[in-house]
């Protein structure tokens, strides 16, 4: 098996929190995470998860929550005995879990795939309703015919589930609601039907039985999903021993559907690997990465809001070239180029 070369852009990071304005006064952009990627209007677009919080004051932790009519800011003293703030992303207070930031989705476009600017005249996507009060996260984008499907993580005190919105012009959106209920995330639709059906990868989770595995589902209409099957599991002693989750829509190749996925170990180090699925029956796994095709090693991947992370939701395919856009250290947006042929050659059959 040949090694895979991840050609990181020399311009990395492409976008940093300081490059993005807050969505409203009183908030600051804490981090940029895991963009979905698509092509539209002869440009390359990123739909980036922008995580915001109030400016932090000494001896306090403050964080935002969506409420009807606006945002509520909660502020808790760091020495409060009811506070558990050992994780930079999630805190527990008086028996309840809260996110330290509130995420929404923002559109950026580029003519060259390197230099991105925020798109004027296009809306920001914020959480709406009781199932999105903690925000929208990690959007994947799949285009089927002339319709773009946005699948994202919808977060609230009710749990973490998969939400969907659809659009044709990126200005008017139809809300399909929560298509897979909690606890579920990492949902990526295939970009064409197989035997007349829509297919999607997703990740249910259980803290008591089972684990963070990648599953496959099918649908007659792209909204209502069933026939769920477990596709791959974590592997003890490997780089993906603690959790696995889908990246973007699988890439169709002559050898099968190539899926770039993320995996993490017990040290919470997130890398990227690949799966190869049968073209006619994607429930059949033909091959899988024995070693990661990309692992945190650049300084901007090792240190950040949550270090030791490379995590992708999106890519662009041009012939054999796969350009993966990814979140690094849960803080900045980066990109790397791969050879699809190299990835296929590296897989363990």
Number of C-alpha atoms within 10 A of each C-alpha: 11 10 13 20 14 17 14 18 15 11 11 17 19 17 23 17 19 13 13 17 13 17 16 9 8 11 20 20 23 24 27 28 31 29 33 28 27 19 15 12 8 9 14 19 24 30 27 27 27 29 26 24 23 21 13 13 10 7 9 12 20 17 21 24 21 20 16 10 6 9 14 12 15 12 14 14 14 15 11 10 9 13 17 16 15 9 11 11 13 13 16 16 14 9 8 9 13 19 21 24 24 28 32 21 25 21 23 20 24 17 12 9 16 18 12 18 16 17 15 9 8 14 14 13 17 18 21 17 11 15 21 26 23 28 26 28 30 29 33 31 30 23 19 15 9 9 12 19 25 24 27 25 24 31 26 23 14 15 14 24 24 25 27 24 20 19 16 15 13 13 10 12 17 11 13 15 15 21 17 22 16 18 15 20 28 28 34 29 27 23 21 17 16 14 8 10 12 21 24 22 27 25 25 22 18 11 7 6 6 10 16 20 21 24 21 22 21 21 17 13 12 18 17 14 17 12 8 15 14 15 18 17 18 20 15 11 10 15 27 28 18 22 22 27 28 31 30 28 26 27 18 17 15 7 12 21 22 24 22 26 25 26 29 24 19 14 10 17 20 27 24 26 24 26 23 27 23 16 17 11 12 20 18 12 16 18 18 22 22 17 19 22 21 20 23 20 12 13 12 22 25 19 17 16 17 18 19 24 29 30 32 30 29 27 28 19 14 8 8 12 13 18 22 25 27 27 27 33 26 26 27 24 29 28 23 18 18 20 18 20 13 16 25 23 15 21 23 15 13
